């Protein structure tokens, strides 16, 4: 079974962080994260040089930092919008 969600991706209107390694042999960057990022209007693509598919283990500190910074940025933007709205 194969499901293709490419047509739905442009309708996702929330911030999305895509993290990929350029040495991922099982999910090559040019076939997965890069085209996905182009389809998501609010995507941020972060590519780790030399990172394999299991980069959440091999690059744990960097990936965790990236996730926390992304989440913090979303929270800051939300607070700013709420302040501006009054």
N, C-alpha and C positions, 0 to 999 in steps of 0.2 A: 504494500500500500504506500502511496506517495501523496503527500498533501503539499500544495504550492500556495503559500500565503503572500506572494509578491504583490498581488492586486490589493490586498488589505493594508499593507505597510504604509502607504502614503496617508491613510486616514488616522494613523496613530498620532495624537497631538500632545503627547507628554514627552518630556526629555528622556532620551535613551542613551545610555553609555554602552558602546560596543568595545570590548577589549579583545585583542587578537594578537597572536604571535606570528611573526613572519617566517618561522621555521615549523609551523604546524603542518605536518604531512597528512594528517587525517581530515583536516578541514582547512584547505589552503585559503589564505587571505583573499586572493583574487576571485575565488569562487564563493566565498561565504560573507565575511564581514564587510569587505569593501563594497560589493554591490548592495548589500543590505543597508549600509549607511547612506548610500545614494538615494534609496527609496524612502527612508524615514526623514520627515521634514525637520525634526528636532534631535537628530542624532549627533553624537560626538564619538568619533572613532579614535581609539588609542591603540597604536601598534607598538608592540614590544619587540625590539630587534633581537633575533636569535632565540626567541621564546617558542617552546614546543606547545603541543596540545594541552599538556598538563601544567600550564603556566601558573595556575592557581597554587601549585605546590612549588615549582621551580623559581617563581618570582613572587612568592607570597607577600612579602613586605610591600613591594611596589603595587601589586594588585589591590591589596587592602587599603593602602594609602589613596589610590585612585578612586576606589569605591567610596571611601569616607569623604574625600574632597567633592566628589560628584553629588553625594547626598547632602552635604553641607551647602553646596551652591544652590541646590533646589530649595532647601529650607530658607536660605537667605533671600532668594528671589520671592518666595511666598510671603515672607515677613515684609519685604519692601512693598509688594503689591497691596498688602493689607494696610500698611501705613499710609500709602498714597490714596487708598480708597476711603480712608477716614474711619 
